[in-house]
Amino acid sequence: MDNVTNSTFAIASSHPDATCNLDQVYNATGGEIILGAGNYTYYTDCNLILQDGSPYVGEDLKVDYSYVYSSGNNYAGINVSQLGTTFGAFVTGIIAFFAISGVLIGILFLLKYVIVLFSKKDGLGNISA
C-alpha cells in the first residue's frame, strides 16, 4: 500500500465479498513490523485504516493477509443468453461449412467432367445435337 491512510486490499477488487485475515503489517521502507495498537484499525472486509497519531501515516506499507470468499450464485451460475447465442453461432457455422463444402465438391465434379470432355481425341468435334 502506497502512502495512504485508508487502504482496501487488492482481493476486494476481484472478489468484493471476500473476508480477509490480517497476518502482518510492515513498514515497506524500514521493514519493521507495525503493531495495531495506536497505529491502525483493521476490518475483516479487507480494509485497513491508519490512525491519525500513527508515525506511519504517509509511509508505504506491506501487508500480508489471507482471504476467503464465497463462490455464490454469481460465480457458479450459467449465462443462458450467452449459451443460446454461442449455440446459434455454432449451428450457423455448421450450415455454412456444409454449404461451402457442397459448392466445392460440385466445382470439382464439374472440372472433372470438363477435363474428360476436352481430353478426348477429337475434342468437341464428335459432339452432335
Backbone as CSV, one residue per row, in Angstrom:
resi,resn,N_x,N_y,N_z,CA_x,CA_y,CA_z,C_x,C_y,C_z
1,MET,0.852,-1.170,0.000,0.000,0.000,0.000,0.894,1.228,0.000
2,ASP,0.583,2.127,-0.893,1.433,3.295,-1.054,0.836,4.535,-0.392
3,ASN,1.474,4.999,0.650,1.222,6.330,1.196,-0.233,6.686,1.453
4,VAL,-1.041,5.763,1.930,-2.448,6.072,2.149,-2.840,5.751,3.582
5,THR,-3.853,6.461,4.081,-4.308,6.198,5.436,-5.470,5.208,5.448
6,ASN,-6.226,5.107,4.364,-7.336,4.176,4.274,-7.088,3.279,3.065
7,SER,-6.837,1.992,3.282,-6.475,1.087,2.198,-7.399,-0.117,2.149
8,THR,-7.800,-0.459,0.950,-8.558,-1.686,0.722,-7.616,-2.666,0.047
9,PHE,-7.579,-3.890,0.529,-6.661,-4.886,-0.006,-7.052,-5.250,-1.438
10,ALA,-6.080,-5.703,-2.203,-6.265,-5.956,-3.635,-7.355,-6.981,-3.932
11,ILE,-7.539,-7.978,-3.100,-8.518,-9.035,-3.386,-9.933,-8.471,-3.488
12,ALA,-10.207,-7.371,-2.832,-11.547,-6.798,-2.830,-11.971,-6.321,-4.216
13,SER,-11.025,-6.020,-5.093,-11.401,-5.565,-6.432,-11.941,-6.708,-7.286
14,SER,-11.430,-7.923,-7.095,-11.922,-9.049,-7.892,-12.975,-9.870,-7.155
15,HIS,-12.977,-9.821,-5.825,-13.966,-10.543,-5.024,-14.461,-9.633,-3.901
16,PRO,-15.454,-8.798,-4.204,-15.913,-7.834,-3.205,-16.500,-8.483,-1.946
17,ASP,-16.876,-9.775,-2.043,-17.440,-10.449,-0.880,-16.376,-11.152,-0.038
18,ALA,-15.104,-10.896,-0.314,-14.013,-11.564,0.405,-13.975,-11.133,1.872
19,THR,-13.539,-12.058,2.705,-13.274,-11.780,4.108,-11.783,-11.997,4.319
20,CYS,-11.119,-10.986,4.840,-9.661,-11.049,4.978,-9.242,-11.348,6.408
21,ASN,-8.087,-11.998,6.512,-7.473,-12.290,7.801,-6.073,-11.679,7.775
22,LEU,-5.883,-10.637,8.536,-4.614,-9.917,8.550,-3.540,-10.733,9.248
23,ASP,-2.422,-10.955,8.575,-1.309,-11.691,9.177,-0.288,-10.740,9.797
24,GLN,0.180,-9.771,8.994,1.224,-8.879,9.485,1.244,-7.592,8.661
25,VAL,1.599,-6.489,9.303,1.774,-5.205,8.632,3.215,-4.763,8.865
26,TYR,3.870,-4.370,7.767,5.275,-3.944,7.835,5.407,-2.536,7.270
27,ASN,6.433,-1.818,7.735,6.829,-0.576,7.095,7.646,-0.988,5.869
28,ALA,7.201,-0.626,4.679,7.868,-1.062,3.456,9.275,-0.484,3.340
29,THR,9.511,0.663,3.908,10.830,1.288,3.817,11.821,0.654,4.796
30,GLY,11.464,0.623,6.076,12.386,0.114,7.099,12.260,-1.376,7.353
31,GLY,11.135,-1.968,7.005,10.932,-3.393,7.187,10.454,-3.805,8.561
32,GLU,10.296,-2.848,9.493,9.876,-3.226,10.842,8.382,-3.584,10.858
33,ILE,8.045,-4.468,11.782,6.647,-4.882,11.965,5.898,-3.757,12.653
34,ILE,4.732,-3.452,12.157,3.896,-2.402,12.744,2.784,-3.095,13.536
35,LEU,2.723,-2.794,14.827,1.673,-3.363,15.668,0.414,-2.515,15.547
36,GLY,-0.724,-3.163,15.709,-2.003,-2.482,15.518,-2.309,-1.423,16.554
37,ALA,-1.950,-1.656,17.798,-2.308,-0.731,18.875,-1.728,0.653,18.607
38,GLY,-2.597,1.643,18.443,-2.170,3.019,18.227,-1.723,3.332,16.814
39,ASN,-1.677,2.344,15.946,-1.206,2.585,14.582,-2.281,2.397,13.510
40,TYR,-3.062,1.360,13.641,-4.077,1.117,12.603,-5.261,0.358,13.174
41,THR,-6.345,0.445,12.422,-7.530,-0.350,12.704,-7.765,-1.215,11.488
42,TYR,-7.976,-2.491,11.749,-8.158,-3.462,10.667,-9.595,-3.974,10.676
43,TYR,-10.168,-4.112,9.483,-11.532,-4.616,9.331,-11.517,-5.863,8.446
44,THR,-12.368,-6.831,8.770,-12.375,-8.093,8.019,-12.908,-7.942,6.596
45,ASP,-13.459,-6.777,6.258,-13.893,-6.556,4.876,-12.711,-6.119,3.999
46,CYS,-11.498,-6.476,4.425,-10.249,-6.221,3.688,-9.897,-4.741,3.639
47,ASN,-10.039,-4.094,4.757,-9.764,-2.670,4.839,-8.892,-2.388,6.063
48,LEU,-7.910,-1.509,5.884,-7.010,-1.124,6.966,-6.932,0.403,6.977
49,ILE,-7.139,0.986,8.140,-7.097,2.450,8.269,-6.016,2.822,9.284
50,LEU,-5.047,3.614,8.849,-4.024,4.113,9.778,-4.647,5.184,10.668
51,GLN,-4.318,5.138,11.940,-4.851,6.115,12.873,-4.077,7.424,12.751
52,ASP,-4.758,8.514,13.040,-4.159,9.842,12.861,-2.834,10.018,13.593
53,GLY,-2.691,9.490,14.785,-1.478,9.686,15.568,-0.351,8.716,15.228
54,SER,-0.555,7.836,14.289,0.463,6.841,13.961,1.657,7.486,13.260
55,PRO,2.872,7.098,13.652,4.062,7.636,12.977,4.212,7.093,11.546
56,TYR,3.359,6.142,11.157,3.473,5.526,9.833,2.540,6.147,8.793
57,VAL,1.792,7.180,9.198,0.953,7.883,8.220,1.882,8.516,7.188
58,GLY,1.621,8.288,5.924,2.461,8.809,4.858,3.556,7.839,4.443
59,GLU,3.710,6.721,5.174,4.715,5.704,4.841,4.079,4.624,3.948
60,ASP,4.902,3.994,3.134,4.440,2.856,2.351,4.410,1.633,3.254
61,LEU,3.335,0.852,3.147,3.173,-0.323,3.993,3.169,-1.591,3.156
62,LYS,3.597,-2.679,3.771,3.490,-4.002,3.176,2.576,-4.798,4.098
63,VAL,1.517,-5.375,3.509,0.538,-6.095,4.309,0.476,-7.542,3.840
64,ASP,0.663,-8.473,4.783,0.472,-9.894,4.492,-0.905,-10.286,5.027
65,TYR,-1.712,-10.935,4.183,-3.041,-11.335,4.622,-3.489,-12.563,3.832
66,SER,-4.442,-13.261,4.392,-5.094,-14.360,3.685,-6.560,-13.974,3.551
67,TYR,-7.276,-14.697,2.714,-8.675,-14.340,2.497,-9.474,-15.568,2.102
68,VAL,-10.769,-15.456,2.270,-11.721,-16.444,1.778,-12.857,-15.660,1.134
69,TYR,-13.508,-16.294,0.172,-14.671,-15.659,-0.431,-15.665,-16.727,-0.820
70,SER,-16.895,-16.331,-0.852,-17.970,-17.246,-1.215,-18.056,-17.333,-2.721
71,SER,-18.180,-18.558,-3.245,-18.314,-18.686,-4.702,-19.718,-18.302,-5.129
72,GLY,-20.709,-18.426,-4.278,-22.061,-17.937,-4.516,-22.620,-18.171,-5.900
73,ASN,-23.844,-17.767,-6.098,-24.516,-17.958,-7.384,-23.915,-17.119,-8.493
74,ASN,-23.382,-15.961,-8.162,-22.844,-15.094,-9.200,-21.648,-15.702,-9.907
75,TYR,-20.875,-16.518,-9.215,-19.689,-17.089,-9.824,-19.954,-18.452,-10.453
76,ALA,-20.958,-19.172,-9.946,-21.211,-20.527,-10.435,-22.392,-20.588,-11.391
77,GLY,-23.097,-19.495,-11.609,-24.271,-19.505,-12.458,-23.937,-19.671,-13.929
78,ILE,-24.933,-20.033,-14.692,-24.772,-20.188,-16.140,-25.492,-19.039,-16.823
79,ASN,-24.821,-18.390,-17.736,-25.423,-17.311,-18.501,-26.162,-17.935,-19.682
80,VAL,-27.487,-18.102,-19.540,-28.278,-18.806,-20.548,-28.319,-18.044,-21.864
81,SER,-28.394,-16.736,-21.830,-28.445,-15.976,-23.080,-27.132,-16.122,-23.851
82,GLN,-26.015,-16.158,-23.150,-24.730,-16.354,-23.821,-24.653,-17.760,-24.401
83,LEU,-25.167,-18.741,-23.672,-25.175,-20.115,-24.160,-26.006,-20.221,-25.435
84,GLY,-27.184,-19.577,-25.461,-28.037,-19.588,-26.656,-27.363,-18.917,-27.837
85,THR,-26.726,-17.799,-27.604,-26.026,-17.083,-28.673,-24.876,-17.917,-29.222
86,THR,-24.125,-18.537,-28.328,-22.995,-19.367,-28.754,-23.472,-20.574,-29.546
87,PHE,-24.544,-21.228,-29.090,-25.073,-22.386,-29.807,-25.599,-21.959,-31.173
88,GLY,-26.253,-20.809,-31.249,-26.746,-20.306,-32.532,-25.601,-20.049,-33.509
89,ALA,-24.526,-19.492,-33.017,-23.357,-19.247,-33.868,-22.755,-20.568,-34.334
90,PHE,-22.766,-21.578,-33.471,-22.256,-22.898,-33.841,-23.088,-23.503,-34.966
91,VAL,-24.412,-23.449,-34.845,-25.290,-24.006,-35.878,-25.098,-23.259,-37.195
92,THR,-25.021,-21.949,-37.148,-24.791,-21.154,-38.353,-23.462,-21.533,-39.000
93,GLY,-22.449,-21.738,-38.189,-21.136,-22.136,-38.708,-21.173,-23.503,-39.375
94,ILE,-21.894,-24.456,-38.790,-22.013,-25.798,-39.381,-22.738,-25.733,-40.725
95,ILE,-23.817,-24.981,-40.786,-24.568,-24.847,-42.047,-23.687,-24.211,-43.116
96,ALA,-22.946,-23.182,-42.752,-22.045,-22.531,-43.713,-20.963,-23.501,-44.174
97,PHE,-20.440,-24.314,-43.278,-19.416,-25.298,-43.640,-19.953,-26.281,-44.673
98,PHE,-21.153,-26.819,-44.437,-21.729,-27.769,-45.391,-22.052,-27.111,-46.726
99,ALA,-22.506,-25.875,-46.712,-22.810,-25.169,-47.962,-21.541,-24.952,-48.781
100,ILE,-20.491,-24.495,-48.140,-19.230,-24.265,-48.849,-18.636,-25.580,-49.338
101,SER,-18.718,-26.621,-48.508,-18.211,-27.939,-48.922,-18.981,-28.454,-50.137
102,GLY,-20.298,-28.281,-50.140,-21.115,-28.719,-51.277,-20.750,-27.995,-52.559
103,VAL,-20.534,-26.702,-52.462,-20.149,-25.924,-53.645,-18.789,-26.380,-54.152
104,LEU,-17.836,-26.596,-53.251,-16.507,-27.051,-53.668,-16.559,-28.435,-54.318
105,ILE,-17.333,-29.344,-53.772,-17.469,-30.683,-54.362,-18.115,-30.581,-55.734
106,GLY,-19.123,-29.729,-55.871,-19.764,-29.522,-57.174,-18.789,-28.978,-58.205
107,ILE,-17.964,-28.039,-57.814,-16.969,-27.472,-58.733,-15.960,-28.543,-59.150
108,LEU,-15.533,-29.377,-58.208,-14.582,-30.442,-58.546,-15.177,-31.430,-59.547
109,PHE,-16.445,-31.848,-59.368,-17.089,-32.752,-60.331,-17.235,-32.086,-61.693
110,LEU,-17.576,-30.798,-61.709,-17.704,-30.077,-62.977,-16.357,-29.998,-63.685
111,LEU,-15.297,-29.701,-62.952,-13.964,-29.652,-63.556,-13.548,-31.015,-64.105
112,LYS,-13.850,-32.073,-63.362,-13.526,-33.411,-63.826,-14.252,-33.715,-65.141
113,TYR,-15.529,-33.352,-65.229,-16.315,-33.584,-66.446,-15.736,-32.800,-67.618
114,VAL,-15.373,-31.521,-67.390,-14.828,-30.679,-68.454,-13.458,-31.218,-68.897
115,ILE,-12.640,-31.655,-67.984,-11.320,-32.206,-68.345,-11.472,-33.459,-69.186
116,VAL,-12.391,-34.362,-68.815,-12.639,-35.584,-69.592,-13.174,-35.220,-70.977
117,LEU,-14.044,-34.248,-71.053,-14.650,-33.835,-72.320,-13.598,-33.306,-73.288
118,PHE,-12.694,-32.477,-72.792,-11.683,-31.895,-73.671,-10.466,-32.803,-73.885
119,SER,-10.361,-33.872,-73.146,-9.216,-34.752,-73.311,-9.474,-35.858,-74.347
120,LYS,-10.660,-35.952,-74.918,-10.952,-36.951,-75.950,-10.127,-36.607,-77.193
121,LYS,-9.880,-37.598,-77.990,-9.011,-37.459,-79.160,-9.462,-36.360,-80.105
122,ASP,-10.718,-36.298,-80.387,-11.215,-35.295,-81.310,-11.756,-34.058,-80.590
123,GLY,-11.660,-34.055,-79.315,-12.134,-32.899,-78.553,-13.635,-32.743,-78.691
124,LEU,-14.092,-31.575,-79.095,-15.512,-31.309,-79.230,-16.012,-31.624,-80.655
125,GLY,-15.157,-32.122,-81.529,-15.534,-32.383,-82.932,-16.617,-33.429,-83.105
126,ASN,-16.722,-34.415,-82.239,-17.697,-35.500,-82.386,-18.991,-35.233,-81.645
127,ILE,-19.137,-34.079,-81.093,-20.398,-33.779,-80.359,-21.457,-33.402,-81.366
128,SER,-22.603,-34.045,-81.265,-23.719,-33.705,-82.149,-24.969,-33.516,-81.302
129,ALA,-25.864,-32.750,-81.890,-27.077,-32.471,-81.148,-28.105,-33.566,-81.260
